[in-house]
């Protein structure tokens, strides 16, 4: 049972980071599509892929996971 708290903290950190970055990903993709004046599902999907390949997205995701994991593990 001593490993239960870190495991739950990791799962909770993953869930919170996932939901926050899904919102950010959608917002960024929609703004890219509006900037280009494109419409349709392919334009939104292409913008999402563009954001997912961005190094800043992954850096922010890793930092957010670490912060949330640290906060919930020590709570």
N, C-alpha and C positions, 0 to 999 in steps of 0.2 A: 503493500500500500504506500510506501514512501514515494513511489514514482507516479502516483495518481495526480498530484497537484501539477507537476510540470507537463504531463501529458494533456491534461485538461486546459492548461494555460496555452499550450501550443495549438490545440484545436480551436480554442476561442480566438487566439491571435490570428490564425489562418482565416477563420470565418469573418472576423471584423475587417481584416485587410482586404479580403476578397470582395466584400460588399462595398467598401469604400472605393476601391479601385475600379470596380465595375461601373460605379456612378461616374467616377472621373473619366474613365475610358469612353463612356457614352457621351459625356459632355464634350470632351475633346474631339471625338469623331464627328459629332454633329456640327461643331464650330468649324472644323476643317471642310466639311461638305458645304456648309453655307458660304464659306469663304471662296470656294471654287465655283459655286453656283450649280453644282451637280445635284441630281435627284435620283432616287431609287435605291434599292437594296444593295446593289453592287457598289455604289459610291460609298455608302455607310460602311459596308464590310471592308472595302479597301482602306478607308480612313482608320478603321479599328486595327487592321493589320499594320498599318503604318505606325500607329501609336504603340502597339505591342512590340515592335522592333526598335523602339526608341530606348537608348541606354538610360535616359533620365527616368523613364517609367520604371525600369527594373531597379534602379538605385533607390527610388522612392519606395517601391514595394518592399525591398529588403530592409530598409531603415524602419518603415512602419511596422513590419512584422517584428523586428527586434524590440522596438519600443513597447508595443502592445504585449509581447511575450514577457518582457521584463516586468511590466506593470502588473500583469495578472499573476505571474509566478510569485511575486513578493507580496501580493495582497493577502 
